[in-house]
Amino acid sequence: MARPARQIELRGVFASAITPRHKNSQESDFSAALDLLDFLAAGGVQGICLLGATGEFLDYSFMDRQRLVYLGVKRSRVPIIAGVSHSTLAGSIELADEAISSGADALILMPPWFYPYSQCEIEQFYREFARETSDAVPILLHNLPQCTSQIEIETVRRLIDTGRFAGIKDSSGAWDYFSQLLALKRERPFSLFGGADGLAAQALAEGADGIISASACAVPELLVALARSGSAEHEGARLREFVERVNRFPFPVAIKRAVELRGQKAGPPLVPLSPENQRALEEFSSWFKEWIRRA
């Protein structure tokens, strides 16, 4: 028998968290990750997404991913959305089962990554995933075409109409696509999250339910203020300035450096930076210290 879904309000600012790791090691730094959860909750976010793209999920073992969700749920003072994306359906289901057992409040899942898939295959993937998880917790689709196949609007429509999916996070950065999601939302209720921080202010102003934000991992107060502001002119300008700087580096290198400059541990980039980008990152650090001081 399927368990009833736990209640979570899927709206507001959710921080997309990095996954701290030990220096010179592929191992997750769980202690640092738990401290980061405290920092984000203190920053006022409505929830935290673990092991999304910002969390570099594909670089960690099943054991690491499962343990991080288990410990994170126990520690966090705000709801946890667990990223369960994988290159296979079986892998995503295994991660989902563990996340549900650990008490995650919701799941987020992109189409299987690396290989391109047709819309029919993507739809079948999601339908079978939902059937296997039995509506235990809300499921969010994640559109991230930079890393995997895009979920076309008609596929989103059909999946939402099944009643098995709570909503979608769009990280495409394409306003035309997001505006189509807004139009779809006016036809039927579902939770719509912006995932491209450069469009966060516009997404919120036009009717998105919230944002699942990498920038909120470094500057949660700014994103919370943006969501609460009536005009958002000042906060939107500051966020655009931050995002423009962050986007000069491979993702999420600058986010991790900004997290460290906020007093949290992050660990080194997974791939060494070029000498030019290393110098640029030091310049970013100097800029960020002054920029955050002026907040």
C-alpha positions in Angstrom: 0.0 0.0 0.0 1.3 3.4 -1.0 2.1 5.7 1.9 0.5 9.2 1.9 2.8 11.9 0.7 4.3 14.1 3.4 3.1 17.6 3.3 5.6 20.2 2.0 4.8 23.7 0.8 6.5 23.8 -2.6 7.0 27.6 -2.9 9.5 30.2 -1.9 13.3 30.1 -1.9 15.0 26.7 -1.8 18.8 26.8 -1.8 20.5 24.3 -4.2 23.4 23.2 -1.9 26.9 22.4 -2.9 28.4 19.1 -1.6 31.5 20.0 0.5 34.3 17.5 0.1 37.7 17.0 1.8 40.7 18.5 0.1 42.7 16.1 -2.2 39.9 13.6 -1.9 36.7 12.5 -3.6 35.1 11.9 -0.2 32.2 14.1 1.0 32.8 16.2 4.1 29.6 15.4 5.9 30.4 17.6 8.9 30.9 20.6 6.6 27.7 19.7 4.8 25.7 19.7 8.0 27.2 23.1 9.0 26.1 24.4 5.6 22.5 23.3 6.3 22.6 25.4 9.5 24.0 28.4 7.6 21.3 28.2 4.9 18.4 27.8 7.3 19.7 30.8 9.3 19.7 32.7 6.0 15.9 32.3 5.8 15.4 29.8 3.0 12.2 27.9 2.9 14.0 24.6 2.1 17.2 23.1 0.7 17.8 20.9 -2.3 20.6 18.3 -1.8 22.5 16.6 -4.6 21.2 18.6 -7.5 23.5 20.0 -10.2 25.0 22.4 -7.8 25.8 19.5 -5.5 27.7 17.7 -8.3 25.7 14.6 -7.6 27.2 12.5 -10.4 30.7 12.6 -8.8 29.6 10.8 -5.7 28.9 7.2 -4.9 25.5 5.8 -4.0 26.7 5.4 -0.4 27.8 9.0 -0.2 24.5 10.3 -1.7 22.4 8.1 0.6 24.3 9.1 3.7 24.2 12.8 2.9 20.4 12.7 2.5 20.0 10.7 5.7 22.2 13.0 7.8 20.8 16.1 6.1 17.2 15.2 6.9 18.1 14.6 10.5 20.0 17.9 10.8 18.0 20.4 8.7 15.5 22.8 10.3 13.8 23.3 6.9 12.4 20.8 4.3 14.8 18.8 2.2 14.4 18.1 -1.5 16.6 15.1 -2.4 18.1 15.0 -5.9 17.8 11.4 -7.2 19.0 11.9 -10.8 20.9 9.1 -12.4 21.8 7.8 -15.8 19.4 4.8 -15.3 15.9 4.3 -14.1 17.0 1.6 -11.7 19.6 3.9 -10.2 17.1 6.7 -9.7 14.6 4.4 -8.1 17.2 3.0 -5.7 18.3 6.5 -4.7 14.6 7.5 -4.3 13.8 4.6 -2.1 16.6 5.5 0.2 15.7 9.2 0.3 12.1 8.4 1.1 13.2 6.0 3.9 15.5 8.7 5.3 12.6 11.2 5.5 13.2 13.5 2.5 10.3 15.8 2.0 10.4 15.7 -1.8 12.4 14.4 -4.7 13.7 16.1 -7.8 14.7 14.2 -11.0 16.1 15.2 -14.3 15.9 13.0 -17.4 18.7 10.4 -17.5 21.9 12.2 -18.3 24.6 11.8 -20.9 22.7 10.0 -23.7 20.0 11.9 -25.7 16.5 10.4 -25.4 13.3 11.0 -27.2 10.3 12.6 -25.6 8.5 9.2 -25.5 11.4 7.6 -23.7 11.6 10.6 -21.2 7.9 10.4 -20.5 8.1 6.6 -20.0 11.1 7.0 -17.7 9.2 9.5 -15.5 6.0 7.4 -15.5 7.8 4.3 -14.4 9.7 6.2 -11.7 6.5 7.6 -10.3 4.8 4.2 -10.3 7.7 2.7 -8.4 7.9 5.4 -5.8 4.1 5.1 -5.2 3.4 8.8 -4.4 5.3 8.5 -1.1 6.6 12.1 -1.5 6.1 14.9 -4.1 8.2 14.6 -7.2 9.6 17.6 -9.1 10.7 17.3 -12.7 14.0 19.1 -13.5 14.6 20.5 -16.9 18.3 21.0 -17.4 19.0 20.7 -21.2 22.6 21.9 -20.8 23.3 18.5 -19.2 20.7 16.1 -20.6 17.6 16.0 -22.8 15.1 18.8 -22.7 11.7 18.0 -21.4 9.4 19.5 -24.0 6.3 21.5 -22.9 3.9 18.9 -24.2 5.8 16.2 -22.3 5.5 18.4 -19.1 1.8 18.8 -19.8 1.2 15.0 -20.1 3.3 14.2 -17.0 1.6 16.9 -14.9 -1.8 15.6 -16.0 -1.0 12.2 -14.6 -1.3 13.7 -11.1 1.9 12.0 -10.1 4.2 15.0 -10.3 4.0 18.1 -8.1 5.8 20.5 -10.5 8.9 21.4 -12.3 12.2 23.3 -11.9 13.4 24.9 -15.1 17.1 25.6 -15.3 17.2 26.1 -19.0 17.7 29.9 -18.8 15.4 30.3 -21.8 12.6 32.7 -21.0 10.5 31.6 -23.9 10.4 28.1 -22.4 9.7 29.4 -18.9 6.9 31.6 -20.2 5.3 28.5 -21.8 5.4 26.9 -18.4 3.8 29.9 -16.8 1.0 29.6 -19.4 0.6 25.9 -18.7 0.4 26.7 -14.9 -2.5 29.0 -15.6 -4.4 26.0 -17.1 -3.7 23.5 -14.3 -2.2 23.8 -10.8 1.4 22.7 -10.3 4.5 24.1 -8.6 6.8 26.1 -10.9 10.3 26.8 -9.8 12.9 28.9 -11.6 16.3 27.4 -11.6 18.3 29.9 -13.7 19.3 32.6 -11.3 19.8 35.2 -14.0 16.0 35.0 -14.6 15.0 34.7 -10.9 13.6 38.2 -10.4 11.6 38.0 -13.6 10.3 34.5 -12.8 9.1 35.5 -9.4 7.5 38.7 -10.8 5.7 36.8 -13.5 4.1 34.2 -11.2 6.6 31.4 -10.4 6.0 29.7 -7.1 9.6 30.0 -6.1 13.2 29.4 -7.1 15.6 26.5 -6.4 18.8 28.6 -6.5 22.5 27.9 -6.6 23.1 31.5 -5.7 21.0 31.0 -2.5 23.7 28.6 -1.3 26.2 31.5 -1.1 23.9 34.5 -0.5 20.6 33.1 0.9 19.7 36.4 2.4 19.7 38.1 -1.0 17.4 35.5 -2.6 15.0 35.6 0.3 14.9 39.4 0.2 14.3 39.2 -3.6 11.3 36.8 -3.1 9.8 39.0 -0.4 10.4 42.4 -2.1 7.5 44.1 -3.9 9.6 45.7 -6.5 12.8 43.7 -6.2 14.7 46.3 -8.1 17.7 46.6 -5.8 17.9 42.9 -5.0 17.4 41.9 -8.6 20.3 44.2 -9.7 22.6 42.7 -7.0 21.7 39.2 -8.0 22.3 39.9 -11.7 25.7 41.3 -10.8 26.6 38.2 -8.7 25.4 35.8 -11.4 27.3 37.6 -14.1 30.5 37.1 -12.1 29.7 33.5 -11.2 29.1 32.6 -14.8 32.6 33.4 -15.9 33.8 30.1 -14.3 32.9 26.5 -14.8 29.8 25.7 -12.6 29.8 25.7 -9.6 33.4 26.8 -9.0 32.6 30.4 -8.0 29.6 29.4 -5.9 31.8 27.1 -3.9 34.4 29.9 -3.4 31.7 32.3 -2.3 30.4 29.7 0.2 34.0 29.5 1.6 34.2 33.3 1.9 31.0 33.1 4.0 32.8 31.0 6.5 31.7 27.5 5.3 33.8 24.7 3.9 33.5 23.7 0.3 36.6 21.9 -0.9 38.5 22.4 -4.2 37.0 22.3 -7.7 36.5 18.8 -9.1 38.6 19.7 -12.1 41.7 21.9 -11.9 41.3 25.4 -13.1 43.5 26.9 -15.8 46.1 29.4 -14.6 44.1 32.2 -16.1 40.9 31.1 -14.3 42.8 30.6 -11.1 43.9 34.2 -11.2 40.4 35.3 -12.1 39.0 33.3 -9.1 41.3 35.2 -6.8 40.0 38.5 -8.4 36.5 37.2 -7.8 37.3 36.6 -4.2 38.5 40.1 -3.7 35.4 41.5 -5.5 33.0 39.2 -3.5 34.4 40.3 -0.1 33.8 43.9 -0.9 30.4 43.2 -2.6 29.1 41.2 0.4 30.4 43.9 2.8 28.2 46.5 1.0 25.1 44.3 1.3 
